[in-house]
Amino acid sequence: MLRAELALCDRWGIPHSHLLGGPRRWSDLDREKALAYAQLQHVTCDCGTRMEEWDPAQGGHRFAYVGDSWRCPGCELLDAEREGHADVKGVKHALRRNPELAGDDG
C-alpha cells in the first residue's frame, strides 16, 4: 500500500503527508520517503524485480519468480489495428466503448 501511495506522490509531485490529508508542505519524513522511493525505483528493473531477489548470496533465489502470461482482448484488438496500419505514419490507436452496447455494464 505504501509503495502505491508513494508512486502517486511521485507522479503528482506531492508529499506523502499531503496525500494522507495533511498540508502541502514537505516534512523531513516526506523527503526521506521520497528519496527511499527514488532509490527503490533506481534499483528496480523494468520487469519489476531487483537483482538481490535473484542472488542467493544476497538472500534471494535463482528462481524467485516464475513467468506468467495472459491474453487481453483489448491489447489483441489494438495489435490488430496497428498491424493493419503498419505502413501509415501518425496513426493513433485507442479503444472506445461499443456504441451498440451503450448502458451495458459488461
C-alpha positions in Angstrom: 0.0 0.0 0.0 2.8 2.5 0.9 4.6 1.8 -2.4 1.4 2.5 -4.4 0.9 5.7 -2.3 4.5 6.8 -3.0 4.1 6.1 -6.7 1.1 8.5 -6.7 3.1 11.1 -4.8 5.9 10.8 -7.3 3.6 11.1 -10.3 1.8 14.1 -8.8 4.8 15.7 -7.2 3.2 16.0 -3.7 4.4 15.0 -0.2 3.1 11.7 1.2 1.6 13.5 4.2 -0.4 15.7 1.8 -1.8 12.6 0.1 -2.9 11.5 3.5 -4.8 14.7 4.1 -2.1 17.0 5.5 -0.9 20.3 4.3 1.1 20.6 1.0 4.3 21.0 2.9 7.3 18.7 2.7 8.4 17.4 6.1 11.7 15.7 6.8 9.8 12.3 6.8 8.2 13.1 3.4 11.6 13.8 2.0 13.0 10.6 3.4 10.2 8.6 1.9 10.6 10.3 -1.5 14.3 9.6 -1.5 13.8 6.0 -0.5 11.2 5.5 -3.2 13.5 7.1 -5.8 16.3 4.7 -4.7 14.0 1.7 -5.0 13.0 2.8 -8.5 16.7 3.2 -9.4 17.5 -0.4 -8.4 14.3 -1.9 -9.8 14.5 -3.4 -13.3 11.8 -2.7 -16.0 10.4 -6.2 -15.2 9.7 -5.0 -11.6 12.3 -7.1 -9.8 15.6 -6.2 -8.1 18.9 -8.1 -8.6 19.1 -9.1 -4.9 15.9 -11.0 -5.3 17.6 -13.3 -7.8 21.0 -13.6 -6.0 21.3 -16.4 -3.4 24.3 -14.6 -1.9 22.0 -11.7 -1.0 19.2 -13.8 0.4 17.4 -14.2 -3.0 16.8 -17.3 -5.1 17.7 -18.1 -8.7 14.0 -18.9 -9.4 12.5 -16.2 -7.2 9.8 -15.6 -9.8 8.1 -17.7 -12.4 6.8 -16.4 -15.8 3.2 -15.9 -16.4 1.2 -14.8 -19.4 -2.4 -13.9 -20.2 -4.4 -12.8 -23.2 -6.0 -9.4 -23.1 -8.7 -9.0 -25.7 -8.2 -5.2 -25.7 -4.5 -5.5 -26.4 -5.2 -8.1 -29.1 -7.6 -5.7 -30.8 -5.1 -2.8 -30.6 -2.3 -5.0 -32.0 -4.5 -6.0 -35.0 -5.3 -2.3 -35.6 -1.6 -1.4 -35.6 -0.8 -4.3 -38.0 -3.5 -3.0 -40.4 -1.9 0.4 -40.5 1.8 -0.6 -40.3 2.7 1.3 -43.4 0.9 4.5 -42.4 2.7 7.0 -40.2 1.0 9.1 -37.5 -2.0 6.8 -37.0 -3.1 6.6 -33.3 -5.0 3.6 -31.9 -7.3 3.5 -28.9 -10.2 1.5 -27.5 -13.6 3.1 -27.2 -16.9 1.6 -25.8 -19.0 -0.1 -28.5 -22.0 2.4 -29.0 -24.2 -0.6 -29.7 -23.7 -1.6 -26.0 -24.3 1.8 -24.5 -25.6 1.5 -21.0 -24.4 -2.2 -20.8 -22.2 -2.7 -17.8 -20.4 -5.7 -19.2 
